[in-house]
Amino acid sequence: MRIVQRGHGAEGRDRVTLVPETVDDLWHLSHVLEPGDMVEGDTTRRIQRNDDQMRDTGGEREHIHVTLEVEDVEFARFANRLRVGGVIEYCSREDQIGLHHTINVETHEELTIEKFLKPDQRDRIEEAAEATDAPDVAIATVEEGEAYVHTVQQYGTDEYVSLTAPTGKGEYAQPRTRLFEELGSALQHVDAEAIIMAGPGFTKRDAKDYLEEEYPDAAERITTTVDTSAAGDRGVHEVLKRGAVEEVQDQTRIARESELIDELTERIATGEQATYGVEQTAEAAEFGAVETLLVVDERLRSERQDEGDWDRDANDIIETVEQKGGEVVVFSSEFAPGEQLSNLGGIAALLRYRIQ
């Protein structure tokens, strides 16, 4: 997520202009936008001139700039877009004001949102923006005599280093370990939480074995190996095409959620400092006992839109936890830890001390 501008809108609302750069960013926005928010952006709309008035009943599509008051938000995962529907409040064509419209937000399209951002929503935007600047996955491709390291950014890949060390026979031949040593040194310094090792044949496996012996810190970050027909840009393209990066990023994203849900279930099983369910968790928050609050994004959104069945206000629970020094972690409903938390009522907490 790239944040273009921040400011304040009407009635003191937060006003943020941003550019979603990945499908993940669109997913994040689907959990930030709510009914009643204002969304501004460029769009197209079918408009047909009528003798009496301009009506949206067909005709050619025209580019217009609109501000919608949001009524519904839908993340279309397989279409790689976010659908934001609502009533046009402002428009570059005045005759369209008051009509319903849907903005199809896609990656690399600028939009402005205006709303009272809740702390966890602000954190979600900030985390998405930080992910844009800091690569968390690297791809190391290696074959005989060549090795490359690419970092995976939100917008694509960058070559971090290219290495050559002729092997085999001949006057200029070098031991294979010379190439592996230079690769290990590069991976030791690259800023990435996970590394994908790729390349043709067995060279990548030999390189990994060498790294495990000589560069264990880098080897620990190798999460998977991928067979490709070549090293370098071509190999990287094959890795991306097979979806290996998305799998690693998903694993990275849910790693902490998995640790937290395991800690929660273990504490529940042994009767230690933990609680779950909205009433018990809200009570723990009021006592200042919550160290880490766990809540599922879909459940949180439904409660905020008055579509849930909690007797406690979700925002009050979160604000109480934060005011008393606790941490809030919003789980994704897309993955197994979020499903486990949903089965516990969608909200739980790791406690500083038992309250019963």
LINVENVEN-V399312 format. One record per helix or strand. SS is the DSSP state (2 for helix, 1 for strand). FROM is the first residue (numbers start at 1). TO is the last residue. If there is no record, write none. Layout:
SS,FROM,TO / SS,FROM,TO
This chain:
1,2,8 / 2,10,12 / 1,14,19 / 2,23,30 / 1,38,46 / 1,48,49 / 1,54,55 / 1,61,76 / 2,77,79 / 1,81,91 / 2,94,96 / 1,100,105 / 1,110,115 / 2,119,133 / 1,137,143 / 1,146,153 / 1,156,164 / 2,176,189 / 1,194,199 / 2,203,214 / 2,216,220 / 1,222,227 / 2,232,241 / 2,244,270 / 1,274,276 / 2,278,286 / 1,290,296 / 2,297,304 / 2,314,323 / 1,327,331 / 2,336,343 / 1,347,351
